[in-house]
Amino acid sequence: MKIDPREIAEIASAQPGAPRMDMYAGIHKAMRAFMADTLLGLGRMDVDDDLEFAQASERVMQLLDFCRSHLHHENAFVHRAMDARAPGASAAVEAEHAEHEQAIAALSASIVHLQACARVARPAAAQALYRQLALFVAHNFEHMHQEETVHNDVLWTHYSDEELMGVHDALVASIPAAEMMVVVRWLVPFMAPAERVAMLADMRQHAPAPAFASVLNTVQPHLTQAEWGKLMRGLGMAPAPGLVH
């Protein structure tokens, strides 16, 4: 898929006048950030530094686990909602999800091979994995665009925002706590400031205080000082130089 100015203008003009409930917006920012950061880290990995080599390899495994879980969440909640009111609407992307499962399995096998290969073979194996992951990321970026446009059109046509919020909340409630902290780590730092404040203000209102403090502690190291200050002001909290306790 090639993005040219005309296509960008068509995408912009197709957006609704008033913002609708967009289940993809936040999580896809997290996915893009996690994928890009992992790919860049793999590309600059020092294969002769055993600790760095192990950490970069494990990061790719963590990304793949996250991607696999994300596919399952979308299949179980979003695609089910689409097909309930527009039968077959998710078929094309669900087929791509099956392809992504296969790609994840292939990447996992490549990581196992890289971790087990002789030191002299690491550079070639690492480069092969890097290229394989780059293609996976590229396909996922196109895939997410399809969901954000075509799938949202289906959802917005057949569901009210209140109904979509119900689907979203059920999906979020199904995510285990450990996985949710991974989501928070990659989602909150890469949101726009207003989005960040809105999400955390809602979380502050509904989550136990220790859980909310844990979220702030997780995201603070990944925000600039200016971003952290904006967040604290937006939440009506006094900025602190250290982590939240």
C-alpha positions in Angstrom: 0.0 0.0 0.0 1.4 3.4 -1.0 0.2 6.5 0.9 0.1 9.6 -1.3 -1.3 13.1 -0.6 -4.6 12.4 -2.3 -5.1 9.3 -0.2 -4.3 11.1 3.0 -6.8 13.8 2.1 -9.4 11.2 1.4 -8.8 9.6 4.8 -9.1 13.0 6.5 -12.3 13.9 4.7 -13.8 10.5 5.6 -13.5 11.1 9.4 -16.8 12.0 11.1 -17.4 15.6 12.1 -17.9 14.8 15.7 -15.4 12.3 17.3 -16.8 8.8 17.8 -15.8 6.1 20.2 -12.6 4.6 18.6 -11.6 1.4 20.2 -8.5 1.1 18.0 -7.0 4.6 18.6 -5.2 4.0 21.9 -4.1 0.4 21.6 -2.8 0.9 18.1 -0.6 3.8 19.3 0.8 1.3 21.9 1.3 -1.4 19.2 3.1 1.0 16.9 5.3 2.2 19.6 6.2 -1.2 20.9 6.8 -2.6 17.4 9.0 0.4 16.3 11.0 0.5 19.5 11.7 -3.3 19.4 12.7 -3.2 15.7 15.1 -0.3 16.3 16.5 -2.0 19.4 17.1 -5.2 17.4 18.8 -3.3 14.6 21.4 -1.8 16.9 21.9 -4.8 19.1 25.5 -5.7 19.9 25.7 -9.4 19.3 29.0 -9.7 21.1 27.5 -8.3 24.3 25.8 -11.4 25.9 23.5 -9.4 28.2 22.4 -7.0 25.4 22.0 -9.9 23.1 19.8 -11.7 25.6 17.7 -8.6 26.4 17.1 -7.7 22.8 16.1 -11.2 21.9 13.7 -11.4 24.9 12.2 -8.1 24.0 11.2 -9.5 20.6 9.6 -12.5 22.4 7.7 -10.1 24.6 6.4 -8.2 21.6 5.2 -11.3 19.9 3.4 -12.5 23.1 1.7 -9.0 23.2 0.8 -9.2 19.5 -0.7 -12.7 19.9 -2.8 -11.7 22.9 -4.0 -8.6 21.0 -5.2 -10.7 18.1 -7.2 -12.9 20.5 -8.8 -9.9 22.2 -9.9 -8.4 18.9 -11.2 -11.7 17.6 -13.2 -12.3 20.8 -14.7 -8.9 21.3 -14.4 -6.5 18.3 -14.9 -9.0 15.5 -17.7 -10.7 17.4 -19.5 -7.4 17.7 -19.0 -6.5 14.0 -20.3 -9.9 12.8 -23.3 -9.7 15.2 -24.8 -6.8 13.2 -22.9 -7.0 9.9 -22.3 -10.7 9.3 -19.0 -11.4 7.6 -17.7 -7.9 8.1 -14.6 -9.1 9.9 -13.8 -12.0 7.6 -11.0 -10.4 5.6 -9.1 -9.1 8.6 -9.7 -12.3 10.6 -8.0 -14.2 7.8 -5.0 -11.8 8.2 -5.1 -12.5 11.9 -4.5 -16.2 11.1 -1.6 -15.1 8.9 -0.2 -13.0 11.7 -0.4 -16.1 14.0 1.7 -18.0 11.5 4.2 -15.1 11.3 4.4 -14.9 15.1 5.2 -18.6 15.2 7.9 -18.2 12.5 9.5 -15.2 14.3 9.5 -17.1 17.6 11.3 -20.0 15.9 13.8 -17.5 14.4 14.5 -16.1 17.9 15.1 -19.6 19.3 17.5 -20.2 16.4 19.3 -17.0 17.1 19.7 -17.6 20.8 21.1 -21.1 20.1 23.4 -20.4 17.3 27.2 -20.2 17.6 28.6 -16.7 18.4 30.3 -16.5 15.0 26.8 -17.0 13.4 25.0 -14.4 15.4 25.5 -11.4 13.0 23.9 -13.2 10.1 21.1 -14.7 12.1 20.4 -11.3 13.8 20.2 -9.6 10.5 17.8 -12.2 9.1 15.6 -11.8 12.2 15.7 -8.0 11.8 14.5 -8.2 8.3 11.8 -10.7 9.2 10.6 -8.5 12.0 10.6 -5.4 9.8 8.2 -7.1 7.3 6.0 -8.2 10.2 5.9 -4.6 11.5 5.2 -3.2 8.0 2.3 -5.6 7.5 0.9 -4.8 10.9 1.0 -1.1 10.2 -1.1 -1.6 7.1 -3.4 -4.0 8.9 -4.0 -1.5 11.7 -4.9 1.2 9.1 -7.5 -1.1 7.6 -9.0 -1.7 11.1 -9.0 2.0 11.9 -10.9 2.9 8.7 -12.9 0.0 7.3 -13.7 -1.6 10.7 -14.5 1.6 12.4 -16.9 2.5 9.6 -18.8 -0.8 10.3 -18.8 -0.2 14.0 -19.9 3.4 13.8 -22.7 2.4 11.4 -24.1 -0.3 13.5 -23.4 0.7 17.1 -23.8 3.8 19.3 -20.9 5.2 21.2 -22.4 3.8 24.4 -22.6 0.3 23.0 -19.0 0.5 21.7 -17.9 1.6 25.2 -19.5 -1.5 26.6 -17.6 -3.7 24.1 -14.4 -1.8 25.0 -14.9 -2.1 28.7 -15.7 -5.9 28.5 -12.5 -6.3 26.5 -10.4 -4.4 29.0 -11.9 -6.3 31.9 -10.7 -9.5 30.3 -7.0 -8.5 30.2 -4.9 -9.9 33.1 -3.2 -7.3 35.4 0.3 -8.1 34.2 -0.6 -7.7 30.6 -2.4 -4.5 31.4 0.8 -3.0 32.8 2.5 -3.7 29.5 -0.3 -1.9 27.7 0.0 1.1 30.0 3.8 1.2 29.6 3.5 1.4 25.8 0.2 3.3 25.6 0.4 6.3 28.0 3.8 7.7 27.0 2.9 7.8 23.3 -0.5 9.4 23.7 -1.1 13.1 23.0 -1.1 15.1 26.3 -4.9 15.6 26.3 -5.5 11.9 25.6 -3.0 11.0 28.4 -4.8 13.3 30.9 -8.2 12.0 30.0 -7.3 8.4 30.3 -5.5 8.7 33.6 -8.2 11.0 35.1 -10.7 8.3 34.4 -8.4 5.6 35.8 -7.8 7.7 38.9 -11.5 8.0 39.5 -12.2 4.2 39.2 -9.0 2.4 40.2 -7.7 1.8 43.7 -5.1 4.4 44.8 -2.2 1.9 44.9 -3.0 0.6 41.4 -3.1 4.2 40.1 0.2 5.0 41.7 1.7 1.9 40.1 0.6 3.1 36.7 2.2 6.5 37.3 5.4 4.9 38.5 5.4 2.8 35.3 4.9 5.6 32.9 6.9 8.4 34.5 10.4 7.1 33.4 9.2 7.2 29.8 7.9 10.8 29.8 10.0 13.9 29.4 10.0 16.4 32.3 7.7 18.7 30.3 5.3 15.8 29.5 5.3 14.8 33.2 4.6 18.3 34.3 1.7 18.7 31.8 0.2 15.4 33.1 0.5 16.4 36.7 -1.1 19.8 36.0 -3.9 18.1 34.0 -4.6 15.7 36.9 -4.5 18.5 39.5 -1.5 16.8 41.2 1.7 18.5 42.4 4.7 17.5 40.2 7.2 15.5 42.2 10.9 14.9 41.2 10.7 11.3 42.2 8.4 8.4 41.6 4.9 8.2 43.1 4.6 6.2 46.4 
